[in-house]
């Protein structure tokens, strides 16, 4: 499957990712993660191993999308609120209509 990570195109396959991560010890999970085989890896670690790029050059979102498309199970940040995983908009996000209906806090004017 062709995907773009850090503005570079990559041809990734599920077998290729499994082979790349074989023998790699998982780092502690502090954010989004992906299950590869029987281990759970941080998405930035997977992206670094698979692309051979510095993990500062790409986002976790790019790797999460690629791994999801390949069929791997991805997990949100451990502290993420339910329903906001992987950039899903929260239900409390204001809509244009809500902004028009709610004038916000009223600040009294000084005379």
Secondary structure as UniProt FT lines:
FT   STRAND          2..5
FT   TURN            6..7
FT   STRAND          8..11
FT   HELIX           14..21
FT   TURN            22..23
FT   STRAND          33..36
FT   TURN            37..38
FT   STRAND          39..42
FT   HELIX           43..51
FT   HELIX           55..57
FT   HELIX           60..70
FT   STRAND          73..75
FT   TURN            78..79
FT   TURN            82..83
FT   HELIX           85..87
FT   TURN            91..92
FT   HELIX           96..101
//
